[in-house]
Amino acid sequence: MGESGDYSWNDEKNALLLANPERGRNIFEVADAIFDGLHVEYTHPDYDGQSRAIGFCDGRLLTLAYELISDPFEIHLITYWPASREEGRIFEKGINT
């Protein structure tokens, strides 16, 4: 299990993300870019306890799945992917409200 500041993640999953040509970034770098910039957060109704953040990393709109762990406070990063059209609409609506 990887850790950095307030983040934790699965090292094997991160290696798969790095090897995927559509993704290719460390999950914690993506999280930093999204959370440090303009982003929209929401809870996906099909995944209890999981939250999503949609924002930009290297000019690409991405969706990051994560869980909040409160003891001690930590954000467990699960995965990320290029934002879908629906997620793009959620982002646009969220930043314009």
C-alpha positions as CSV (number, residue, x, y, z in Angstrom):
1,M,0.0,0.0,0.0
2,G,1.4,3.4,-1.0
3,E,1.0,6.5,1.1
4,S,1.7,10.2,0.6
5,G,0.5,12.9,2.9
6,D,-3.3,12.4,3.3
7,Y,-3.5,9.8,0.5
8,S,-3.2,6.0,0.4
9,W,-3.5,3.7,-2.7
10,N,-2.9,0.2,-3.9
11,D,0.5,-0.1,-5.4
12,E,-0.5,-2.9,-7.8
13,K,-3.5,-0.9,-9.1
14,N,-1.2,2.2,-9.5
15,A,1.2,0.1,-11.6
16,L,-1.7,-0.9,-13.9
17,L,-2.7,2.7,-14.3
18,L,0.8,3.7,-15.2
19,A,1.0,0.9,-17.8
20,N,-2.3,1.9,-19.4
21,P,-1.7,4.3,-22.4
22,E,-5.1,6.0,-21.7
23,R,-4.0,6.8,-18.2
24,G,-0.3,6.7,-17.6
25,R,0.0,8.8,-14.5
26,N,0.6,8.0,-10.8
27,I,-2.8,8.1,-9.1
28,F,-1.5,10.5,-6.4
29,E,-0.3,13.0,-9.1
30,V,-3.8,12.9,-10.6
31,A,-5.4,13.4,-7.2
32,D,-3.1,16.4,-6.5
33,A,-3.9,18.0,-9.8
34,I,-7.7,17.5,-9.5
35,F,-8.0,18.5,-5.8
36,D,-5.7,21.5,-6.2
37,G,-7.6,22.8,-9.2
38,L,-11.2,23.5,-10.1
39,H,-13.1,20.3,-9.6
40,V,-16.5,18.9,-8.8
41,E,-17.1,16.1,-6.2
42,Y,-20.1,13.8,-6.0
43,T,-21.1,10.4,-4.6
44,H,-21.9,7.7,-7.1
45,P,-25.3,6.1,-6.2
46,D,-24.1,2.6,-7.2
47,Y,-21.0,2.5,-5.1
48,D,-21.7,3.0,-1.4
49,G,-19.0,4.9,0.4
50,Q,-17.2,6.0,-2.8
51,S,-16.9,9.5,-3.9
52,R,-15.8,10.9,-7.3
53,A,-13.9,14.0,-8.2
54,I,-13.9,15.4,-11.7
55,G,-11.2,17.8,-12.7
56,F,-8.3,18.5,-15.0
57,C,-4.8,16.9,-15.0
58,D,-2.4,17.9,-17.8
59,G,-5.3,19.4,-19.8
60,R,-7.4,16.2,-19.7
61,L,-10.7,16.0,-17.8
62,L,-10.5,13.0,-15.5
63,T,-12.7,11.3,-13.0
64,L,-11.0,10.1,-9.8
65,A,-12.7,7.5,-7.5
66,Y,-11.8,7.6,-3.8
67,E,-13.0,6.8,-0.3
68,L,-12.8,9.0,2.8
69,I,-11.3,7.1,5.8
70,S,-11.8,9.1,9.0
71,D,-9.6,7.3,11.5
72,P,-7.0,8.8,10.9
73,F,-8.3,11.2,8.2
74,E,-7.1,9.9,4.9
75,I,-8.2,9.8,1.2
76,H,-7.9,6.3,-0.2
77,L,-7.4,6.6,-3.9
78,I,-9.1,3.8,-5.9
79,T,-8.7,4.6,-9.6
80,Y,-9.1,7.3,-12.3
81,W,-10.2,7.4,-15.9
82,P,-10.9,9.9,-18.7
83,A,-14.2,11.5,-17.9
84,S,-17.2,10.3,-19.8
85,R,-19.7,12.6,-21.5
86,E,-22.0,12.3,-18.6
87,E,-19.2,13.1,-16.1
88,G,-18.3,16.1,-18.4
89,R,-21.9,17.3,-18.0
90,I,-21.7,16.9,-14.2
91,F,-18.5,18.9,-14.2
92,E,-19.9,21.7,-16.3
93,K,-23.1,21.9,-14.2
94,G,-21.1,21.8,-11.0
95,I,-18.7,24.6,-11.9
96,N,-21.5,26.8,-13.2
97,T,-23.8,26.7,-10.1
